[in-house]
Amino acid sequence: MSQTEVARMKSPLVPLATLIGREIRSEKVEKPYLKYGQAALAKKGEDYFLIKPDCHRIHANPSTSFSVFAIFDGHNGISAAIYAKETLLDNVLSAIPQGISRDEWLQALPRALVAGFVKTDIEFQQKGETSGTTVTFVVIDGWTVTVASVGDSRCILDTQGGVVSLLTVDHRLEENEEERERVTASGGEVGRLNVFGGSEVGPLRCWPGGLCLSRSIGDTDVGEFIVPVPHVKQVKLSNTGGRLIIASDGIWDALSSDMAAKSCRGLPAELAAKLVVKEALRSRGLKDDTTCLVVDIIPSDRPVLLPTPRKKQSMLTSLIFGKKSENSGSKTNKLSSVGVVEELFEEGSAMLAERLGKDIPLDANSGIFRCAVCQVDQPQSEGLSVNSGPFFSPSSKPWEGPFLCTICRNKKDAMEGKRLSRPTVAM
């Protein structure tokens, strides 16, 4: 029997009946209904989406169900978007410990999302393809909504009273000063396109590569300071419910968050998604792939989400304001009033030491550790564990995070600018 098998046997198994009993006892409020709709118009054919309303935390146990909705906006090809759509959910779930309660599962989810995003990026880059993708990934478990995102596909929450909450952060270099500072500190250059030595044109981009985004999955041909570490936000709704609008930048380049929410209030989710796309097309034309998911979280004792008043919006207003800044001080950038939405977690740091915690998986006495990112078991000597010394620079601080295998350790250091040369990519 291998050391890995011995280490796994030391982890006590929890009987299925015990787990189901825990879930039943923890169900204090009946879960809401979900109604959802999708609409899209293609310009380049690089947008993809994922709708999985029938996931289970415990296999084949409907009482442990949760739902996943995601948008993947590819660039420089479709490979990264397709790969993330097919693998990201499994990579996230593999990073969540087995045999834990629902509350523990929800607490573990933000860290698992970070590990899943980074693992998906490492796996895709090893394929040797150069495309990239934004990701906005939404997990709904009862009244709790967890959103992880890289790039500029946005998720907003519209609740009773007409308060619109932004659940993501745009990782566009043009609009995000913190990300510009992080990229330059890690070894990248930020600037506009300079054509034949003339005046600079277009949005701010990261060089090499010329990408307008500071975070994505894929993009093998640019520096690894373009990171896959997501911003994660977790909120809990009251039992009045709410509406999520998840969309690619083809929507948000044309409509502000408030405009998108107001344009479809009082309509069923499927029709609402179509109307948001229609409003974006009317405002800006079809300049980019335009994809929208609308998800209504509805109390179980109501057949539909109660409408909030719709305010008429003139075409002139749309043309003048277009996409409003989310830092403009409007109520779009705030969470809804107390009693409607409770913020449980939010973190956007790109540093894995701040996102993965400090605990070490498995039994330290066995000499076998599980990588916190890729979930591969390895001897400690083959990776980077808590309080290990610096590997690349005498001035580097000791690593204070969980165990990382060699590949994931290299990825971490590259993202932090400690190793600017790219690893050899398998072809």
Secondary structure, DSSP 8 states (H G I E B T S, - for coil): --HHHHHHHTS----HHHHHHHHHHH--S---EEEEEEEEE-SSS-EEEEEEEEEESSTT-GGGEEEEEEEEEEESSSHHHHHHHHHHHHHHHHTS-SS--HHHHHHHHHHHHHHHHHHHHHHHHTTT---EEEEEEEEEETTEEEEEEESS-EEEEE-TTS-EEE-S---BTTT-HHHHHHHHHTT-EEEEEESTTS-EEEEEEEETTTBSBSB-EE-TTS-TTSB---EEEEEEE-TT-EEEEEE-HHHHTT--HHHHHHHTTTS-HHHHHHHHHHHHHHHH-S-S-EEEEEEEEE-TT-SS----------HHHHHHHSS--TTSSSGGGS---TTTEEEEEEE----HHHHS-S---S-GGGTEEE-TTT--EEEGGGEE-TTB--SS-TTS--B-SS-EEHHHHHHHHHHTTS--S------
